[in-house]
Amino acid sequence: MNPMKYLILLVLLPVWLVAEAGYYGEDPFVLGMSIDAYALGNIKALPMANPSPGSNVALMGEREQKLGFQHTEGFGGVYQTDVLSGYRDNWSLVLFRGGVSGIPDTRDALLDYGTDGLADTQDSDGTENNGLLDPGERLSINSISYFSTQQFLAELGYSHLVHPKLALHGTARLLYHDLYAESGFGVGFHGGLLYQPFEKMRLGLEVTDILSTTIFWSSGLTEVYAPQLFLGADYNFSFKKIPFIIHPLFQVELSLTGEQAELNQRNWGVATGLEIGFQDQLFIQLGRNALDQFQVGARIRTKYIDLHYGTGFSELSTIAGQTHRVGVGINLGEFDLFK
């Protein structure tokens, strides 16, 4: 098949399939994005050192066998995520778990004695046993219970080399939400292309939720995540007498339904990133995502392991607390485990 036909198919197929679809919100697993992709502006259109949920994992040539783990303390530690990811040959895998623990349930803890604070009295204002927390009333500490909410994701991706300059990939995903009172199960698919016109330049395309991702809730509600289109480009500038590289990235995000999942009041957005690498060992990463939020990260690369850190600066982080991401990558190919 002509390579251009792959591009046309990936762009047009989701448009045909979402004629009856509705979009209810941003991908809840965005905090599972790899630290590289996050720090460089929420990049999804181009493959990164570690795979991310909903991102391009197309393979051009040889790729290191790698196993990665990252932990996120979101919004001052309130929301925490753990991600296990890896590459082997043409395959990629992402396992995500996120959640909030220790949420107090005070529904059965109210001492509804009325404004006089005494049980079994007839308050003149009718506040006793009215089900509201009125002045003079309090909660019974021993009656407060605690619960947790959790989200799980599993993504399996496969890359196919069409010819030496073009690869395509497909990803299947399973989602599960446990919101204590309700639960939801979902399934979805992504697809993308990676084209390398020159040795140091890459062009990427990623269509998320290509067949639309559908969540079936225990309440009977059906929730649909409509497709989005990500177009990206990057280039590696290297210098003969200077031991570092300059790696700029650019990404355009488009909603295929006229609604923007990133909630920036437009159906499109632009993200930019810049990575500076020193002797292929230390990488400083700067990015601005489609919401104009500034994000930074760093990666230290050794023969056997990579160490990652990333954080962002947004209005929400100022109010709710900073989000910190730490990760480690193990280069399995250096251990000869599969030979």
TIVOMI-365798 format. One record per residue: residue in one letter; x negated, y, z negated of N, C-alpha, C in turn. Coordinates in pm, whole numbers, plus 50000, padded with zeros to 5 digits. Each point is the difference from the previous one (the first is absolute). Example, Ala and Ser with C-alpha at 12.3 -4.5 7.8 and 13.67 -1.06 7.14 Angstrom:
<pavexs>
A486814943149220500895011950000499105012050000 S500355010550072499185011949994500775010949927 
</pavexs>
This chain:
<pavexs>
M499154988050000500855012050000499125012450000 N500405010350075499285012750001499985005949860 P498835005049950499935005649865501015011049976 M500295008250102500955010849982501394994849968 K500324987850046501314994349971500144996749851 Y498874996249935500054997749856500385012849929 L499395011150040500285012949937501455003950018 I500524998850122501395003750027500964991349920 L499704987049991500874990849927500075003649852 L498835002949939499965003049857500705013249968 V499965009450091500635013049974501504999550022 L500464993450106501405000350037500864989849926 L499444988349967500794989649936500645004849869 P499275006749909500655004449878501135009850025 V499875008750102501065009650029501294992950036 W499884989650080501204992350038500624993249880 L499184995449908500504991749890500575008049884 V499735013049992500465007649883501215008850033 A500694996950106501155008150035501035000249888 E500104988949924500974999249891499335000449863 A498715003449996499274999449874500115013049922 G499904999149869499945011749913498734999549918 Y499475011849967498755000549923500285006049864 Y499604993249895500345004349865498805004849920 G498804999450050498905005049920498664995550048 E499005005749939498614997150033499644985849961 D499084994250073499514986549969499554999549855 P500614991549916499645000049858498624994449972 F499354994450099498714993849978498845008550048 V500235013150016498945008750048498845000449901 L500264997949872498924999949902499124987650012 G500404990450084499154988650025499025002250113 M500025011850059499085003150109498564998749953 S499124995150087498604998549962499425013749966 I498995000249915499435012649953499395007850116 D499364993050094499465006850118501105007350076 A501074992950031501105005950076500645011549925 Y500174998449870500615010349916499145012649997 A498714998449972499115011549985499825007650130 L500204993450113499815006450130501315005550058 G501055001149918501235006450044501174990850025 N500034988449934501064990050020499984994750144 I498854995150040499814995150136500634986250016 K500864998650100500624987150032499714995450143 A499625009350086499854996750141498694993250033 L499025000349907498684994550026499634990249890 P499324989050032499574990449897498965006449907 M500094996249873499065004849899499164988349948 A499115003049903499154989649943500824989049934 N501155003649940500924990449941501385002150060 P500774989550024501345001850057500955006849903 S500975007250056501005007149922501394995350039 P500975001149911501374997050038500465009150114 G500534994050105500555007650110498985006850088 S498754995549999498955006850076499424991050108 N499295006250092499394993050112498894990849951 V500044987450039498954990449963499444993250124 A500105006850115499494994450125498484998549991 L499484989750063498594996449990499315001750135 M498885007349997499165001550119498664993349972 G499734988650058498734993249978499954993249864 E498804999149944499784993249873500415009049883 R500534993549894500345007349879499554991949880 E499515007049899499534993249880501144993049928 Q499724988349945500964993549912499965007249866 K501135005649961500015008649883501224997349914 L499815000849870501084999149902499955012649916 G501125007049990500035012549926501065000049891 F499725007349894500985001949892499975014749959 Q501195005949983500055013849954501135001849900 H499775009349909500975003149895500285015050002 T501285003649988500405014050000500745003249871 E499605011149939500735005749886500715012350054 G501274998450036500735010650065500705009249903 F499955013150030500725010249924499684999249851 G498725000849971499574999749861500094986249938 G500044989550080500044986349948501394994449983 V501045007750033501374995149983500304988650098 Y499635002050126500224989850102498664993850036 Q499894986849986498744993150024500174989750112 T498974998950083500034990350109498724991950002 D500124987850051498854991350025500164994450141 V498915000250075500024995450139498844990550024 L500314988450053498994990450043500084999150151 S498885001950067500025000250146498754993250054 G500084996050127498834993650058500104998250149 Y498834998650062499874996650141499294986550012 R500414992250097499224988450042500324997150146 D498975000650083500174998050143501075009850051 N501024994850065501045008650057501155002849904 W499904995249878501115001049905499745010649894 S501085005849951499935009349887501124996749903 L499785003049873500994997149896500025011449899 V501205004249960500185010049895501044994849902 L499654999549872500924996649892500075011949905 F501195005049976500205012249922500954997549885 R499675005749885500925000349887499935013849936 G501165006249984500065013049934501165000449904 G499915008449900501105000749907499795009849886 V501065001749925500015008349880500374991149883 S499185000049896500244991449883500385008549879 G500644993549904500325006649874501035011050010 I501014998250088501075009950013501014997849887 P500245010049916500924997949888501464999650045 D500764990549948501444998950024500715003849871 T500615011849998500635005349879501524999250003 R500544992150095501464999950015500734994449879 D499364991149926500664994149882499365004849870 A499265011150007499265004549882500585012549936 L501085005350054500565012449947500784997549871 L499655007349896500795000249876501015011150015 D501174996350053501005009950042500885004149882 Y499375006949902500695003549876500685013650006 G499825007350106500585013350008499055010649946 T500425012550011499125011149961499745000649849 D500834993449919499725000249856498964989649961 G499654991050092498954990149973500434988849910 L501274998649973500504989749909500934990650075 A499844986949973500834990150067501394999349939 D500964996150083501384997549956500635012249936 T499755011450058500695012349958500665006050123 Q501045007349977500735006150110499475014250022 D499095001450097499455013250029501085008650066 S500125012149953501045009050052499795003350148 D498744999450044499735003050142500064987750089 G500344988449942500174987950079498724994250058 T498885002649935498724995350056499644985949956 E500644994649898499664986449959500554989950100 N499114990650039500354989450095500465005250136 N499455011450040500355005250133499004995750108 G498994992149962499034995050097498965009950043 L499915011749936499035010350036499065002749882 L498795004450033499055003749897500265014549961 D500725001849888500395013349954499035004949893 P500005013049972499165005349891500284992849869 G498954995849931500154992749874499954985050017 E500114994850123499924985750027498574996150036 R499714987149994498644995250028500084985950058 L498834995250041499894986450053499444990749896 S500444987550005499444989649914498764994350068 I498835002449941498744995550061500014985050021 N500534992549907500004985450010500944994850108 S500875008450050500954995650102499555003550142 I498875006750012499485003650132499274988150058 S500364996150121499314989350071499205006050117 Y499154991850059499145004950107500064990450118 F499885005550121500034991950120499015005550101 S499814992850109499065003850104500684999150136 T499495007650095500404998750140498774996450081 Q500184991850102498874995450078500354999250148 Q498985001850082500134998450144498884991050050 F500334991050091499014990750055500045000650152 L498844998050060499895000150145498944989950043 A500294992850107499014991250063500035002950150 E498815002650056499895002750143498924991150062 L500354993650108499064991750073499895005450142 G498775003350041499795005850131499094991350086 Y500195001150131499174992650095499635009250115 S498744999650042499505008450108499614991450119 H500305005350119499674992950125499245009550092 L498864995550049499175008050091500494997950143 V500565010450058500514999250137498855000550099 H499095009549984498735000450072499025007749913 P498725000850032499005005549908500285013949946 K500865007650066500285013549953501405001749942 L500784989449995501385001149954500404988049916 A500545002849882500534989649913501385004149952 L500854990249976501315002849942500204991249878 H500935003949915500264992149880501475000349965 G500414990149924501334999549943499924996349853 T500915005349921500004997749856501424996849953 A500134989349922501274996549938499935003249852 R501095005149945499995004049859501244994849926 L499784996449875501084996249908499965009749882 L501165005049959500095009649892500974995149894 Y499695003249875500924996749891499975011249896 H501195004749963500165010449898500734994049880 D499465002249883500674996149875500215012649918 L501215005550004500325012449931500794997449872 Y499774988649938500624996049873501484996750019 A500825009850032501434997550016500334994650138 E499155003050098500224995350136498694995350061 S500114992150104498824995350072500285000750149 G498935000650078500165000650144498904992350071 F500354993350108499054992350079500045005150143 G498815001250060499975005350135498954993450087 V500135002350129499064994750098499825010550109 G498785000750057499755009850104498784996350082 F499755007750104498894997450092499375013250044 H498694999650024499265011250056499264995350124 G499575009350081499184996750115499125011850039 G498884997150065499125011050037498974996050104 L499305010250048498954998550099498755007349954 L498864995350045498735006949979499244999950131 Y499675012050048499315001450127498685007349977 Q498934994950057498685005849981499415004050136 P500295012450044499515004250132498495001650005 F499415004049886498555001449989499534992749875 E498714998049990499444992449889500325006349865 K500005013249990500175006849872501395005949980 M500904997650092501335005849992501064989249999 R501045002149918501124990849995501315007850011 L500974994250067501355005250007500944989349945 G500875003949909500874990249937501465003750007 L500844990050004501465001549996500564990149901 E500865004749912500684991149905501475003749995 V500874989950016501445001849983500414992249876 T500395007149897500414993349876501494996650007 D500364989149933501394995349998500554999150142 I499244993150084500285000250144501364994250032 L500494990549924501354994750018500945005349894 S499545010549931500625005649881499844990249883 T499635005149885499884991849879501305001149921 T500594988749968501304999749934499874994349860 I500555007149901500034995449861501434996149965 F500164987849952501324995149959500055000249847 W500825009049945500085001749855501064991049940 S499774996449874500944991449929501365006649983 S500065013350009501275007249988500844999050126 G499414994850109500704999350127499575010750098 L499235009949953499505010650087498924994750093 T500025004250124498954996950095499265012950033 E498715000149976499175011850022499054997550116 V499905009850089499224998550122498925010650006 Y498754995850021498905009250025499785000650151 A500235011450057499905001550145498545001650043 P499704997050126498625000450047499395014050001 Q498685000249987499215012150018498824996850091 L499535010150069498914998550095498795007949951 F498834993749999498765006549959498994998850115 L499475011250043498985000650105498735006149940 G498874993250016498785004749937498804999150091 A498975007849966498744999950072498885003149903 D498834993850021498835003349920498744998950086 Y498925005549947498734999950073498875000149899 N498934992650029498834999649914498865008050063 F499615010949932498865007950043498784995549921 S498994995050067498754996149934498875008550055 F498915000949921498885008850035498704992149989 K499075002950091498764992550005499115002349878 K499875012449956499065003349894500675003349867 I501314998749995500735002949876500714987249957 P499784995349876500524986849960501465000049955 F500875006950072501424999049966500845001450125 I501264996049986500965000750110501155009249960 I500645005850099501205008049981501134992850072 H501064997249927501094991650052501345007349982 P500425008250097501315006649990501124990950048 L501195001949942501194992450037501185009450017 F500924996150086501185008250028501184990650022 Q501165003649942501184991550013501265008550015 V500854995950094501315006150018501054989849959 E500965004349919501064991249952501335004850057 L500784990750052501285003450061501094990949945 S501145005949967501174992049965500774997150127 L500354987550020500714996150121501515001549988 T500485005249885501435001949982500375014549976 G499025009050010500275014149975499945003549853 E499724990449913499875002549857498584996649958 Q499405008449917498604998149964499904993349864 A499394988249997499884992649875499145007249900 E499055008250044499115007049907500685012349940 L501255002750036500795010549936499365013750013 N499455003450115499395013150020500885009050086 Q501284996850006501005007950071499795000150151 R499174991250054499814998950143500044985250036 N500164997350129499954986050044498634996450052 W498985008049967498634997150039499065005949895 G498784995550001499005005049908498614997050052 V499025006949945498614998550041499144997649877 A499124990250008499054997249892498585000650058 T499075004849919498605000950043499104994549890 G498864994950041499044994549903498585001950048 L499074999849906498595001250032499214991249904 E499204991150057499144991149921498545003250032 I499215001449895498575002450015499264988249940 G499234993050082499294988149954498505002249995 F499394995649892498565001349981499354986250004 Q499204997650104499244987550015500884987749987 D501245001050042500944988949997500184994149860 Q499805008349898500134995349861500945008549918 L499965013150017500885009049925500895007550098 F501334999749974500975006450089500875009549917 I499995012650038500865010149939501175002550093 Q501234999549947501195000650084500905011649957 L500455007750097500885011449977501174998950096 G501205003349954501164999050089501135009049959 R500845003250096501245007449975501124992550071 N501014995849923501064992050060501075008750063 A501064993650050501045007350073500815009349911 L499884998549869500675009149906499085011349956 D498855001650068499025010349966499434998049861 Q499894987749956499384996849872498554996150022 F499125005549919498564997650012499624987849918 Q499224990850061499614987649934498514997450024 V499364993749903498574997550009499714985849955 G498844995050041499594986749959498524998050024 A499494988949949498594996550019499894984950002 R499044995050080499754985650007498494997749998 I499574991249912498604995849994499934985950055 R499184998150102499924987250068498654993549973 T500044987349956498794992249983500144987250084 K499004991749995500034987850080501154990949960 Y500304999449871500994990349952501345006449961 I499995012149950501255006049954500105014650043 D501245004850006500305014250021500765004949878 L499715012349958500715006549891500745012150055 H501285001549964500835010650056500625008349888 Y500225012950031500795008749912500735010350086 G501235003349960500775010150072500995006949910 T500315012450032501015007549927500555010850094 G501105006349959500645010250082500425011849916 F500285011050069500385012549932501285005150063 S501094998149929501315004150050500765007049887 E501105006350036500835006549899500564989849901 L500344988150051500544989749912498964995449899 S498744998650044498964995749906499765010549893 T500195012650034499855010749900501064998849892 I501224996250040501114999149906500004986649926 A499874989150076500164986649943498704993749953 G498855005650039498734994049963499254994950121 Q498704999749992499154996250112500124985050031 T499824996750128499984986250045498584996050034 H499514989449937498634995350022500034986050059 R499114997450097499904987050065498574995149990 V499834987749958498684993949995500104986450069 G498914995950065500044987450071498624994150017 V499994987250029498754992950028500244990750118 G499024999450091500074991050114498854990249996 I500274987450025498974989649999499784995250143 N498775000850047499654995550134499784984950000 L501074992750026499964985449988499014993750097 G499795006450113499094994350099498584998649950 E499635007949900498644999349947499814988249906 F501084993349961499924988949904500094986250066 D500204999750132500084987350074501054990649941 L501165005549965501024991749936500794991750101 F500015004050127500854993350098499194993650110 K498794996249972499134993650101499684985849959 
</pavexs>
